[in-house]
Amino acid sequence: MKFFPESTLVQLEYEKIKALLAAYCHTEFAKNKVSSLRIHTKKDFIERELQQSYEFKLLLEGSQYFPNDFVLNLHKELKLISIPGAVLGGEQFLHIRRLVENAGNIFRWFDNDRRIAYPALSKVIETTYYEKAINELIDEVLDDTGQVKDNASEELGNIRLGLYKKRNELRRIFDKIVHKLNKQGYLTDIEESFMNGRRVLAVFAEQKRMIKGILHGESDSRRTSFIEPEETTGLNNDIFSLENDERKEVYRILRVLTEKLSVYASLLRIYADIAGEFDFIRAKAKLAVDMGGNYPQLSDRAYVHLVKAYHPLLLLYNRANNKPTIPVDLSLNEKNRILVISGPNAGGKTVTLKTVGLIQLMLQSGLLVPVHPSSEMGIFKQLMIHIGDTQSLEFELSTYSSHLKNMKHFMENANGKTLFFIDELGSGSDPNLGGAFAEVIMEELAHKHSFGIVTTHYLNLKVMANKVPGIINGAMQFDEKNLLPLYKLIVGKPGSSYTFSIAERIGLDKQLIAKARKLVDDDHFSLDKLLNRTEQDLQQIDKEKTALQKLMQENERLKKEMQQVLNKEKHEQEIERLQHQNKISSEKIAYLKDMERRLKAMVVEWRKTEDKDRVVKMIHALLFNQKEKIVAEKQHKKISEKYEEVGGEIVIGAKVKMKKNRQVGTVKEIRGKKAIVQLGLMPITVEIADLVKLSDI
């Protein structure tokens, strides 16, 4: 992307965003990527960067662990390993092993499911592979502390075995000497020490001539002499020689290992880049989480449609100070390319302009931006900005001269892929002349099909926005009653500067205000007053609209709660019905199992007995009785559906059910403890105790 002027990124505070991003980076690779962060114009690249940041943001928000913990800078080691004859030390090999382990963890994390779920992140490793042979080679030679293993070579094993034996022999002899000399009172409290890599005695200076051996040195006070006894000189020489052989063999082994790993030098550099790349992506995701960054829809054309867009730095500052931040909603498209924002000073016009500019720069850098996900943002190839006093001391230009110089560049270089921002267009000159030039500049930029935002107090620019195709008005809302800016942008209408209202509210002399009004053109004053009243009316409408939306939301909530209650009721009824069905099914299964058991028993009885007739009668009685039972149960079910048992005294005319056969009839007559019940056409006599009183359902 091209910028004008060179200070564009500083003016839009893009460098502060980079500083915040760098603070989240752990590796030198990621920090270098931040310092060289570019604003791109290719959709594929921007899309990939945004998608990677978005996928890692999902991991952070879901508290999922991503196995990238390597933060060391291995630039020196990776450079050495590719140089013929170079030798890495044990600790350096441990760092390489950690790098390879980190790469292995990442490759294992990206199983088939995760490659599908996080396609953009998986692209970081799609062109390479994991080589386990690297760590196998290191583990053959080094232990967990970076020391060369005894079995790294046969020669080293023999040397260390010899060292072990010699050191044990030296310890045994030395302990005898110390014990002997201690008895004689020749040794200090130190008793023994090491000097020049050799084991020595700490002898009182006045006794040093009593001990045969080599003097290696004295203490600072000259009261203690360090002597190597002659009995151990030979052993010390042998140990020194073996230690020298050990160093040579270890060096040789490490040189061979370095040479073997040199074939993987390029792969190791890739592993280091992978660790750094994921650190960079994690930093971008962390920044997005902190500032509420989202992934808007991305378009390859020049287009801006922002929904609830926040200035990221202002949002973080206000949040730290428990202050609210008002979001911006605006659109720039082929039909409405240039937005002219008017309104009182300190009302948020410049902040709105900077919000759009900074968010656009962040997006084209591959950073998630603090907007609603339904926002849609295009790609611009050129960004121009003119904010504040741009007086040039170098060329001795006045504020307005510098302003016109910048506008000349805008008009000569703007095109359909340009996004520009002009704060206070036409300021710094005579209002009439400056306003005229501002109109010309606006028309030319509209003619070039460029996109942009302009802030102004000029009335003629507010008027022309409704006449020139592609230019629309916008106003920053202002609370006239409390003289406070509301920092809310309203697109579609110009705003009042509230000049006289502010003067009245702060208590300026009314005669002076009246005199000032007379000096202003009547049409100009009337239009500003009309804009003032219109804006206040719109604010009232907004308040009523907000209240209505709250009522609608409350109604919707109550509707959902009622629906949940109804659904719960239906659910409980369905559960009850199923439970009833299950009960019936269970009874049928129990009945069939009982029948099966009895019939099996009768079959066994049939085989054993000679009295076949008796068994046949048993089977007949079983089947007949069960059939009667089923008929009775069906009869009982019909009665239960039509009547319910109410109990109470049996009287003439009452509906009753007989307990034994469950038949239903009407009581015609009562004779003591018996009743005559009419069953269809036939009356029968029944004990009253065997009757149950019924009632119609």
C-alpha positions as CSV (number, residue, x, y, z in Angstrom):
1,M,0.0,0.0,0.0
2,K,1.2,3.5,-0.8
3,F,0.9,6.3,1.8
4,F,0.9,10.1,1.8
5,P,2.5,11.7,3.6
6,E,5.3,9.6,5.0
7,S,4.0,10.3,8.6
8,T,0.6,8.6,7.8
9,L,1.3,5.5,10.0
10,V,2.4,7.7,12.9
11,Q,-0.6,10.1,12.6
12,L,-3.0,7.2,12.6
13,E,-1.1,5.6,15.6
14,Y,-0.4,2.4,13.7
15,E,3.0,2.2,15.3
16,K,1.3,2.0,18.7
17,I,-0.7,-1.1,17.6
18,K,2.6,-2.7,16.5
19,A,4.1,-2.0,19.9
20,L,1.1,-3.7,21.6
21,L,1.5,-6.6,19.3
22,A,5.2,-6.9,19.9
23,A,4.6,-7.1,23.6
24,Y,2.8,-10.4,23.2
25,C,5.6,-12.0,21.2
26,H,8.1,-14.3,22.9
27,T,10.5,-15.2,20.0
28,E,12.9,-13.0,18.1
29,F,11.3,-14.3,14.9
30,A,7.9,-13.0,15.9
31,K,9.2,-9.7,17.1
32,N,11.1,-9.2,13.8
33,K,7.9,-10.0,11.9
34,V,6.1,-7.3,13.9
35,S,8.8,-4.7,13.3
36,S,8.6,-5.4,9.5
37,L,4.8,-5.7,9.4
38,R,3.5,-4.5,6.1
39,I,0.1,-3.4,4.8
40,H,-0.8,-5.7,2.0
41,T,-3.1,-5.3,-1.0
42,K,-3.5,-9.0,-2.1
43,K,-6.7,-10.5,-0.9
44,D,-5.4,-14.1,-0.7
45,F,-2.6,-13.1,1.6
46,I,-4.8,-10.9,3.9
47,E,-7.4,-13.6,4.0
48,R,-4.9,-16.2,5.1
49,E,-3.5,-14.0,7.8
50,L,-6.9,-13.1,9.1
51,Q,-8.1,-16.7,9.1
52,Q,-5.0,-17.9,11.0
53,S,-5.5,-15.2,13.6
54,Y,-9.2,-16.0,13.9
55,E,-8.6,-19.8,14.3
56,F,-6.0,-19.2,17.1
57,K,-8.4,-16.7,18.7
58,L,-11.0,-19.6,18.9
59,L,-8.3,-21.7,20.6
60,L,-7.7,-19.0,23.2
61,E,-11.3,-18.3,23.8
62,G,-12.0,-22.1,24.2
63,S,-9.0,-22.4,26.6
64,Q,-7.4,-25.0,24.3
65,Y,-3.7,-25.8,24.7
66,F,-1.6,-25.4,21.6
67,P,1.8,-27.1,21.9
68,N,4.2,-24.3,20.9
69,D,6.4,-23.6,23.9
70,F,9.8,-23.0,22.2
71,V,11.1,-19.5,22.6
72,L,14.9,-19.8,22.4
73,N,16.8,-17.9,19.7
74,L,18.9,-20.6,17.9
75,H,20.3,-18.4,15.1
76,K,23.9,-19.1,16.1
77,E,23.4,-22.9,16.5
78,L,21.6,-23.2,13.2
79,K,24.3,-21.2,11.4
80,L,27.1,-23.3,12.9
81,I,25.5,-26.6,12.2
82,S,25.6,-26.0,8.4
83,I,29.3,-24.9,8.5
84,P,31.7,-27.9,7.6
85,G,34.0,-28.7,10.6
86,A,32.0,-26.8,13.2
87,V,31.2,-28.5,16.5
88,L,28.2,-27.8,18.8
89,G,28.4,-28.3,22.5
90,G,26.1,-30.5,24.6
91,E,23.9,-27.7,25.8
92,Q,23.5,-26.5,22.2
93,F,22.4,-29.9,21.2
94,L,19.8,-29.9,24.0
95,H,18.4,-26.7,22.6
96,I,18.1,-28.3,19.2
97,R,16.5,-31.4,20.7
98,R,13.9,-29.1,22.4
99,L,13.2,-27.4,19.1
100,V,12.6,-30.8,17.4
101,E,10.4,-32.0,20.3
102,N,8.4,-28.8,19.9
103,A,8.0,-29.4,16.2
104,G,6.9,-33.0,16.9
105,N,4.3,-31.9,19.4
106,I,2.9,-29.5,16.8
107,F,2.7,-32.1,14.1
108,R,1.0,-34.6,16.4
109,W,-1.5,-31.9,17.5
110,F,-2.6,-31.5,13.9
111,D,-4.4,-34.8,13.5
112,N,-6.9,-35.3,10.7
113,D,-9.8,-33.7,12.7
114,R,-7.8,-30.6,13.6
115,R,-6.5,-30.1,10.1
116,I,-10.1,-30.0,9.0
117,A,-11.2,-27.7,11.9
118,Y,-8.2,-25.3,11.6
119,P,-7.2,-25.3,7.9
120,A,-5.4,-21.9,7.9
121,L,-3.2,-22.9,10.9
122,S,-2.4,-26.2,9.4
123,K,-1.0,-24.5,6.3
124,V,2.0,-23.4,8.4
125,I,3.3,-27.0,8.4
126,E,1.7,-28.3,5.2
127,T,4.9,-28.0,3.1
128,T,7.3,-29.8,5.6
129,Y,7.4,-32.9,7.7
130,Y,8.6,-34.2,11.1
131,E,11.9,-36.1,11.2
132,K,12.3,-38.1,14.4
133,A,15.7,-39.3,13.3
134,I,17.2,-36.0,14.5
135,N,16.5,-36.6,18.2
136,E,17.3,-40.3,17.9
137,L,20.8,-39.3,16.8
138,I,21.1,-36.9,19.7
139,D,19.8,-39.3,22.2
140,E,22.3,-42.0,21.1
141,V,25.1,-39.6,22.2
142,L,23.8,-37.3,24.9
143,D,21.9,-37.8,28.2
144,D,19.2,-35.4,29.5
145,T,21.8,-33.0,31.0
146,G,23.7,-32.6,27.7
147,Q,26.6,-34.9,28.8
148,V,28.1,-37.4,26.3
149,K,27.0,-40.9,27.3
150,D,29.7,-43.5,28.3
151,N,28.5,-45.8,25.6
152,A,28.7,-43.1,22.9
153,S,31.8,-44.9,21.7
154,E,33.8,-47.9,22.8
155,E,36.9,-45.8,23.3
156,L,35.1,-43.3,25.6
157,G,33.7,-46.2,27.6
158,N,37.2,-47.6,28.2
159,I,38.6,-44.2,29.1
160,R,35.9,-43.5,31.7
161,L,36.2,-47.0,33.2
162,G,40.0,-46.3,33.6
163,L,39.2,-42.9,35.1
164,Y,36.8,-44.5,37.6
165,K,39.4,-47.0,38.7
166,K,42.2,-44.5,39.0
167,R,40.0,-42.0,40.9
168,N,38.9,-44.7,43.4
169,E,42.6,-45.7,43.9
170,L,43.5,-42.0,44.4
171,R,40.7,-41.5,46.9
172,R,41.8,-44.6,48.9
173,I,45.4,-43.5,49.1
174,F,44.6,-39.9,49.7
175,D,42.3,-40.8,52.6
176,K,45.1,-42.7,54.3
177,I,47.5,-39.8,53.9
178,V,44.9,-37.3,55.3
179,H,44.2,-39.6,58.3
180,K,47.9,-40.0,59.0
181,L,48.8,-36.3,58.8
182,N,45.7,-35.3,60.8
183,K,47.0,-37.3,63.7
184,Q,50.4,-35.5,63.4
185,G,48.5,-32.1,63.3
186,Y,50.0,-31.0,60.0
187,L,46.7,-30.2,58.2
188,T,44.3,-27.2,58.5
189,D,40.6,-27.5,58.9
190,I,40.3,-27.6,55.1
191,E,42.3,-30.8,55.1
192,E,42.1,-31.2,51.3
193,S,41.4,-29.2,48.2
194,F,41.9,-29.1,44.4
195,M,44.4,-26.9,42.5
196,N,45.1,-26.9,38.8
197,G,42.8,-29.9,38.6
198,R,44.8,-32.0,41.0
199,R,44.0,-33.2,44.6
200,V,46.2,-31.4,47.2
201,L,46.6,-31.2,51.0
202,A,45.9,-28.0,52.9
203,V,49.0,-27.9,55.2
204,F,50.0,-25.4,57.9
205,A,52.8,-23.2,56.3
206,E,55.3,-24.0,59.1
207,Q,54.8,-27.8,58.5
208,K,55.1,-27.8,54.7
209,R,58.7,-29.0,54.8
210,M,57.6,-32.1,56.7
211,I,55.6,-33.4,53.7
212,K,57.2,-34.6,50.5
213,G,55.4,-33.5,47.4
214,I,54.8,-30.7,45.0
215,L,53.9,-27.2,46.2
216,H,51.0,-25.9,44.1
217,G,50.3,-22.6,45.9
218,E,49.6,-20.8,49.1
219,S,46.6,-19.0,50.7
220,D,46.3,-15.2,50.6
221,S,47.4,-15.1,54.3
222,R,50.3,-17.4,53.5
223,R,49.3,-19.5,56.5
224,T,48.3,-22.4,54.4
225,S,50.3,-24.3,51.7
226,F,48.7,-26.6,49.2
227,I,50.8,-29.6,48.6
228,E,50.4,-32.6,46.3
229,P,51.9,-35.6,48.1
230,E,54.5,-37.6,46.2
231,E,52.5,-40.8,46.8
232,T,49.7,-39.5,44.6
233,T,51.7,-37.7,41.9
234,G,51.8,-40.7,39.6
235,L,48.0,-41.3,40.0
236,N,47.2,-37.6,39.4
237,N,49.4,-37.7,36.2
238,D,47.5,-40.8,35.0
239,I,44.1,-39.2,35.8
240,F,45.2,-36.0,34.1
241,S,46.2,-37.9,31.0
242,L,42.9,-39.9,30.9
243,E,40.9,-36.7,31.3
244,N,42.7,-35.2,28.4
245,D,41.9,-38.4,26.3
246,E,38.3,-38.1,27.5
247,R,38.1,-34.5,26.3
248,K,39.5,-35.4,22.9
249,E,37.1,-38.3,22.5
250,V,34.1,-36.2,23.5
251,Y,35.1,-33.5,21.1
252,R,35.4,-36.1,18.3
253,I,32.0,-37.6,19.1
254,L,30.3,-34.1,19.1
255,R,32.0,-33.3,15.8
256,V,30.7,-36.5,14.3
257,L,27.2,-35.7,15.7
258,T,27.3,-32.2,14.3
259,E,28.3,-33.5,10.9
260,K,25.5,-36.0,10.9
261,L,22.9,-33.4,11.8
262,S,24.3,-30.9,9.2
263,V,22.1,-32.7,6.6
264,Y,19.1,-31.5,8.5
265,A,20.2,-27.9,8.8
266,S,17.6,-26.5,6.5
267,L,14.8,-28.6,8.2
268,L,15.9,-27.3,11.6
269,R,15.6,-23.7,10.3
270,I,12.1,-24.5,9.1
271,Y,11.2,-25.9,12.6
272,A,12.5,-22.6,14.2
273,D,10.5,-20.6,11.7
274,I,7.4,-22.7,12.5
275,A,7.8,-22.0,16.2
276,G,8.2,-18.3,15.5
277,E,5.3,-18.2,13.1
278,F,2.9,-19.7,15.6
279,D,4.2,-17.4,18.3
280,F,3.4,-14.5,15.9
281,I,-0.1,-15.8,15.2
282,R,-0.7,-16.3,18.9
283,A,0.3,-12.7,19.6
284,K,-2.2,-11.5,16.9
285,A,-4.9,-13.6,18.4
286,K,-4.1,-12.4,22.0
287,L,-4.3,-8.8,20.8
288,A,-7.6,-9.5,19.1
289,V,-9.0,-11.0,22.4
290,D,-7.9,-7.9,24.3
291,M,-9.5,-5.4,22.0
292,G,-12.5,-7.4,20.9
293,G,-11.1,-8.0,17.4
294,N,-13.2,-9.9,14.9
295,Y,-13.0,-11.2,11.3
296,P,-15.2,-9.1,9.1
297,Q,-16.3,-10.1,5.6
298,L,-13.4,-9.3,3.2
299,S,-14.0,-7.9,-0.3
300,D,-11.5,-7.4,-3.1
301,R,-13.2,-4.1,-4.2
302,A,-12.9,-0.7,-2.6
303,Y,-15.6,-0.8,0.0
304,V,-16.2,0.1,3.7
305,H,-19.2,-1.1,5.7
306,L,-18.5,-0.8,9.5
307,V,-20.9,-2.0,12.1
308,K,-20.0,-1.1,15.7
309,A,-16.4,-0.2,14.9
310,Y,-14.2,1.0,17.8
311,H,-10.9,2.8,17.8
312,P,-8.7,0.1,19.3
313,L,-6.5,2.3,21.4
314,L,-9.3,4.4,22.7
315,L,-11.3,1.3,23.6
316,L,-8.3,-0.1,25.6
317,Y,-7.8,3.3,27.3
318,N,-11.4,3.7,28.2
319,R,-11.7,0.2,29.5
320,A,-8.7,0.7,31.8
321,N,-10.5,3.8,33.1
322,N,-14.0,2.3,33.3
323,K,-15.3,4.6,30.7
324,P,-17.7,3.7,27.8
325,T,-16.6,3.9,24.2
326,I,-19.2,4.8,21.5
327,P,-18.9,2.7,18.3
328,V,-19.1,4.0,14.8
329,D,-21.5,2.8,12.1
330,L,-20.8,4.0,8.5
331,S,-20.7,2.8,4.9
332,L,-18.7,4.0,1.9
333,N,-19.7,2.4,-1.4
334,E,-20.0,3.2,-5.1
335,K,-23.1,5.2,-4.6
336,N,-21.8,7.1,-1.5
337,R,-18.0,7.3,-1.6
338,I,-17.3,10.5,0.4
339,L,-18.6,11.2,3.8
340,V,-18.6,14.9,5.0
341,I,-18.8,15.0,8.8
342,S,-19.9,18.2,10.5
343,G,-20.7,19.1,14.1
344,P,-19.2,21.0,17.1
345,N,-15.6,20.9,18.1
346,A,-14.5,18.1,20.4
347,G,-17.5,16.1,19.2
348,G,-15.6,13.1,17.9
349,K,-15.2,14.0,14.2
350,T,-11.4,13.4,14.1
351,V,-11.7,10.3,16.3
352,T,-14.2,8.9,13.8
353,L,-11.8,9.6,10.9
354,K,-8.9,8.0,12.7
355,T,-11.0,5.0,13.7
356,V,-11.7,4.2,10.1
357,G,-8.2,4.8,9.0
358,L,-6.5,2.7,11.7
359,I,-8.9,-0.2,11.3
360,Q,-8.3,-0.3,7.6
361,L,-4.5,-0.4,8.1
362,M,-4.9,-3.2,10.7
363,L,-7.1,-5.3,8.4
364,Q,-4.7,-5.1,5.5
365,S,-1.9,-6.1,7.9
366,G,-3.7,-9.3,8.7
367,L,-4.9,-8.2,12.1
368,L,-8.4,-8.8,13.4
369,V,-10.2,-5.5,14.0
370,P,-12.7,-4.3,16.7
371,V,-15.9,-4.4,14.6
372,H,-19.0,-6.5,14.5
373,P,-18.5,-9.7,12.4
374,S,-21.3,-8.5,10.0
375,S,-19.0,-5.6,8.9
376,E,-17.6,-5.8,5.4
377,M,-14.3,-4.2,4.4
378,G,-12.6,-3.9,1.1
379,I,-8.9,-3.5,0.0
380,F,-7.4,-0.1,-0.9
381,K,-4.1,0.4,-2.7
382,Q,-3.5,4.0,-1.6
383,L,-4.1,5.8,1.7
384,M,-3.8,9.6,2.0
385,I,-4.3,11.7,5.1
386,H,-4.3,15.4,6.2
387,I,-4.9,15.9,9.9
388,G,-4.2,19.0,12.0
389,D,-1.7,21.8,11.5
390,T,0.7,20.6,8.8
391,Q,2.8,23.9,8.6
392,S,6.2,23.3,7.0
393,L,9.1,25.1,8.5
394,E,11.5,23.6,6.0
395,F,9.8,25.2,3.0
396,E,8.5,28.3,5.0
397,L,4.9,27.4,4.0
398,S,1.9,28.7,6.0
399,T,-0.7,26.3,7.3
400,Y,-3.0,27.0,4.4
401,S,-0.1,26.8,1.8
402,S,0.8,23.4,3.2
403,H,-2.8,22.4,3.2
404,L,-3.2,23.2,-0.5
405,K,0.1,21.5,-1.3
406,N,-1.3,18.3,0.2
407,M,-4.6,18.7,-1.6
408,K,-2.7,19.1,-4.9
409,H,-1.1,15.7,-4.3
410,F,-4.5,14.2,-3.4
411,M,-6.2,15.4,-6.6
412,E,-3.3,14.4,-8.8
413,N,-2.9,10.9,-7.5
414,A,-6.3,9.8,-6.2
415,N,-8.2,7.0,-8.0
416,G,-10.9,4.4,-7.4
417,K,-8.6,2.4,-5.0
418,T,-7.7,5.4,-2.8
419,L,-8.9,6.0,0.7
420,F,-8.4,9.5,2.0
421,F,-9.0,11.4,5.2
422,I,-9.1,15.2,5.5
423,D,-9.6,16.9,8.8
424,E,-11.0,20.5,8.6
425,L,-11.0,20.8,4.8
426,G,-10.4,24.5,3.7
427,S,-9.3,25.7,7.2
428,G,-6.6,28.2,7.6
429,S,-7.9,30.8,5.0
430,D,-10.7,33.2,4.5
431,P,-13.9,31.3,5.1
432,N,-15.5,32.2,1.8
433,L,-12.3,31.6,-0.3
434,G,-11.3,28.6,1.6
435,G,-14.8,27.2,1.3
436,A,-14.8,27.7,-2.4
437,F,-11.5,25.9,-2.8
438,A,-12.8,23.1,-0.6
439,E,-15.8,22.6,-2.9
440,V,-13.5,22.3,-5.9
441,I,-11.3,19.8,-4.1
442,M,-14.3,17.7,-3.0
443,E,-15.8,17.7,-6.6
444,E,-12.4,16.6,-8.0
445,L,-12.0,13.8,-5.5
446,A,-15.5,12.6,-6.2
447,H,-14.8,12.8,-9.9
448,K,-11.8,10.5,-9.4
449,H,-14.1,7.9,-7.7
450,S,-11.9,7.9,-4.6
451,F,-13.3,7.0,-1.2
452,G,-12.8,9.2,1.9
453,I,-14.0,11.1,5.0
454,V,-13.9,14.8,5.3
455,T,-14.5,16.9,8.5
456,T,-15.6,20.5,8.2
457,H,-17.5,23.5,9.7
458,Y,-18.1,25.0,6.3
459,L,-21.8,25.4,5.5
460,N,-21.3,25.3,1.7
461,L,-19.7,21.8,2.0
462,K,-22.7,20.6,4.0
463,V,-25.0,21.9,1.2
464,M,-23.0,20.5,-1.7
465,A,-23.1,17.0,-0.1
466,N,-26.7,16.8,-1.1
467,K,-26.1,18.0,-4.7
468,V,-22.9,16.3,-5.9
469,P,-23.3,12.5,-6.6
470,G,-21.2,10.3,-4.4
471,I,-21.0,12.8,-1.5
472,I,-23.1,12.3,1.7
473,N,-23.5,14.2,4.9
474,G,-22.8,13.0,8.4
475,A,-23.2,14.7,11.8
476,M,-21.7,14.1,15.3
477,Q,-24.5,14.3,17.9
478,F,-24.4,16.9,20.6
479,D,-26.4,17.3,23.8
480,E,-27.4,20.9,23.6
481,K,-29.0,20.9,27.0
482,N,-25.9,19.8,28.9
483,L,-23.4,21.1,26.3
484,L,-21.8,17.7,26.0
485,P,-20.7,15.8,22.9
486,L,-22.4,12.4,22.5
487,Y,-19.6,11.0,20.1
488,K,-22.3,9.3,18.0
489,L,-22.2,9.6,14.2
490,I,-25.5,10.0,12.3
491,V,-25.1,9.5,8.5
492,G,-27.4,11.2,6.1
493,K,-27.7,14.7,7.5
494,P,-25.3,17.6,8.2
495,G,-24.7,18.8,11.8
496,S,-24.9,22.2,13.5
497,S,-21.8,23.8,15.0
498,Y,-23.9,25.0,17.9
499,T,-21.9,28.2,18.0
500,F,-24.7,30.4,19.4
501,S,-26.1,27.7,21.6
502,I,-22.7,27.1,23.3
503,A,-22.3,30.9,23.7
504,E,-25.7,31.2,25.4
505,R,-25.1,28.2,27.7
506,I,-21.8,29.4,29.0
507,G,-23.4,32.8,29.9
508,L,-21.9,35.1,27.3
509,D,-23.6,38.6,27.3
510,K,-26.9,38.3,25.3
511,Q,-26.3,41.7,23.7
512,L,-23.0,40.5,22.3
513,I,-24.7,37.3,21.0
514,A,-27.5,39.3,19.4
515,K,-24.9,41.6,17.8
516,A,-23.0,38.6,16.4
517,R,-26.2,37.1,15.0
518,K,-26.8,40.4,13.0
519,L,-23.4,40.1,11.4
520,V,-24.2,36.6,10.2
521,D,-26.2,36.1,6.9
522,D,-29.8,35.4,7.7
523,D,-29.9,32.3,5.5
524,H,-26.8,30.9,7.1
525,F,-28.1,31.5,10.6
526,S,-31.5,30.0,9.8
527,L,-30.0,26.9,8.3
528,D,-27.7,26.3,11.3
529,K,-30.7,26.8,13.6
530,L,-32.7,24.3,11.5
531,L,-29.9,21.8,11.7
532,N,-29.7,22.3,15.4
533,R,-33.5,21.7,15.9
534,T,-33.4,18.7,13.5
535,E,-30.6,17.1,15.4
536,Q,-32.3,17.5,18.7
537,D,-35.5,16.0,17.3
538,L,-33.6,13.1,15.9
539,Q,-32.0,12.5,19.3
540,Q,-35.5,12.4,20.9
541,I,-36.6,9.9,18.2
542,D,-33.5,7.8,18.9
543,K,-34.4,7.7,22.6
544,E,-38.0,6.7,21.8
545,K,-36.8,4.1,19.3
546,T,-34.4,2.6,22.0
547,A,-37.2,2.4,24.5
548,L,-39.5,0.7,22.0
549,Q,-36.7,-1.8,21.1
550,K,-36.4,-2.6,24.8
551,L,-40.1,-3.2,25.1
552,M,-40.0,-5.5,22.0
553,Q,-37.1,-7.4,23.4
554,E,-38.9,-7.9,26.7
555,N,-42.0,-9.1,24.8
556,E,-39.9,-11.5,22.8
557,R,-38.3,-12.8,26.0
558,L,-41.7,-13.3,27.6
559,K,-42.9,-15.1,24.5
560,K,-39.9,-17.4,24.5
561,E,-40.5,-18.2,28.2
562,M,-44.2,-19.0,27.6
563,Q,-43.2,-21.2,24.7
564,Q,-40.7,-23.0,26.9
565,V,-43.5,-23.6,29.5
566,L,-45.8,-25.0,26.8
567,N,-43.1,-27.2,25.4
568,K,-42.3,-28.5,28.9
569,E,-45.9,-29.3,29.5
570,K,-46.1,-31.2,26.2
571,H,-42.9,-33.0,27.1
572,E,-44.2,-34.1,30.4
573,Q,-47.4,-35.4,28.9
574,E,-45.4,-37.3,26.3
575,I,-43.2,-38.8,29.0
576,E,-46.4,-39.9,31.0
577,R,-47.9,-41.5,27.9
578,L,-44.7,-43.4,27.2
579,Q,-44.4,-44.5,30.8
580,H,-47.9,-45.9,30.6
581,Q,-47.1,-47.7,27.3
582,N,-44.0,-49.1,28.9
583,K,-46.0,-50.3,31.9
584,I,-48.4,-52.1,29.6
585,S,-45.6,-53.6,27.6
586,S,-43.8,-54.8,30.8
587,E,-47.0,-56.5,32.0
588,K,-47.5,-58.3,28.7
589,I,-43.8,-59.5,28.7
590,A,-44.2,-60.7,32.3
591,Y,-47.5,-62.5,31.3
592,L,-45.8,-64.2,28.3
593,K,-42.8,-65.3,30.3
594,D,-45.1,-66.8,33.0
595,M,-47.1,-68.6,30.3
596,E,-43.9,-69.9,28.7
597,R,-42.6,-71.2,32.1
598,R,-45.9,-73.0,32.9
599,L,-46.2,-74.6,29.5
600,K,-42.6,-75.8,29.7
601,A,-43.4,-77.4,33.0
602,M,-46.5,-79.1,31.5
603,V,-44.4,-80.4,28.6
604,V,-42.0,-82.0,31.1
605,E,-44.9,-83.4,33.0
606,W,-46.4,-84.8,29.8
607,R,-43.2,-86.7,29.1
608,K,-42.9,-88.1,32.6
609,T,-46.5,-89.2,33.4
610,E,-48.6,-91.9,31.9
611,D,-51.8,-90.0,32.8
612,K,-51.9,-87.9,29.6
613,D,-55.6,-86.8,30.1
614,R,-54.7,-85.1,33.4
615,V,-52.0,-83.0,31.7
616,V,-54.4,-82.1,28.9
617,K,-56.9,-80.8,31.4
618,M,-54.2,-78.8,33.1
619,I,-53.2,-77.1,29.8
620,H,-56.9,-76.5,28.9
621,A,-57.6,-75.0,32.3
622,L,-54.5,-72.7,32.1
623,L,-55.4,-71.4,28.6
624,F,-59.1,-71.0,29.4
625,N,-58.4,-69.2,32.7
626,Q,-55.9,-66.9,31.0
627,K,-58.4,-66.1,28.2
628,E,-61.1,-65.3,30.8
629,K,-58.5,-63.1,32.6
630,I,-57.7,-61.2,29.4
631,V,-61.5,-60.7,28.7
632,A,-62.0,-59.4,32.2
633,E,-59.1,-57.0,31.9
634,K,-60.5,-55.6,28.6
635,Q,-63.9,-55.2,30.3
636,H,-62.2,-53.4,33.2
637,K,-60.4,-51.1,30.8
638,K,-63.6,-50.1,29.1
639,I,-65.3,-49.4,32.4
640,S,-62.3,-47.4,33.6
641,E,-62.5,-45.2,30.4
642,K,-66.3,-44.6,31.0
643,Y,-66.7,-44.5,34.8
644,E,-64.7,-43.8,37.9
645,E,-65.0,-45.3,41.3
646,V,-66.5,-42.8,43.8
647,G,-67.3,-45.0,46.8
648,G,-70.0,-44.0,49.3
649,E,-73.4,-45.5,50.2
650,I,-75.2,-47.7,47.7
651,V,-78.7,-46.3,47.0
652,I,-81.5,-47.1,44.5
653,G,-80.7,-45.7,41.1
654,A,-76.9,-45.7,41.6
655,K,-74.5,-47.0,39.0
656,V,-72.5,-49.9,40.5
657,K,-69.8,-52.4,39.5
658,M,-69.6,-55.9,40.8
659,K,-66.2,-56.7,42.3
660,K,-66.1,-60.3,41.1
661,N,-67.0,-60.1,37.4
662,R,-66.7,-56.3,37.0
663,Q,-70.1,-56.0,35.3
664,V,-71.9,-52.7,35.5
665,G,-75.6,-52.2,36.3
666,T,-78.2,-50.0,38.0
667,V,-79.6,-50.6,41.6
668,K,-83.3,-51.2,41.3
669,E,-84.1,-52.3,44.9
670,I,-82.4,-52.8,48.3
671,R,-83.3,-55.7,50.6
672,G,-81.2,-55.5,53.8
673,K,-77.7,-56.5,53.0
674,K,-78.6,-57.4,49.4
675,A,-79.4,-55.3,46.3
676,I,-81.2,-56.1,43.1
677,V,-79.1,-54.9,40.2
678,Q,-80.4,-54.5,36.6
679,L,-77.8,-56.0,34.2
680,G,-79.2,-55.3,30.7
681,L,-82.5,-57.1,30.6
682,M,-81.8,-59.4,33.5
683,P,-82.0,-58.4,37.2
684,I,-79.8,-60.3,39.7
685,T,-79.4,-60.3,43.4
686,V,-75.9,-59.3,44.8
687,E,-74.4,-58.7,48.2
688,I,-74.1,-54.9,48.8
689,A,-70.5,-55.5,50.1
690,D,-69.6,-56.9,46.6
691,L,-70.7,-53.6,44.9
692,V,-68.7,-50.5,44.1
693,K,-70.5,-47.2,43.4
694,L,-69.6,-45.5,40.1
695,S,-69.9,-42.1,38.5
696,D,-69.8,-41.1,34.8
697,I,-66.5,-39.5,33.6
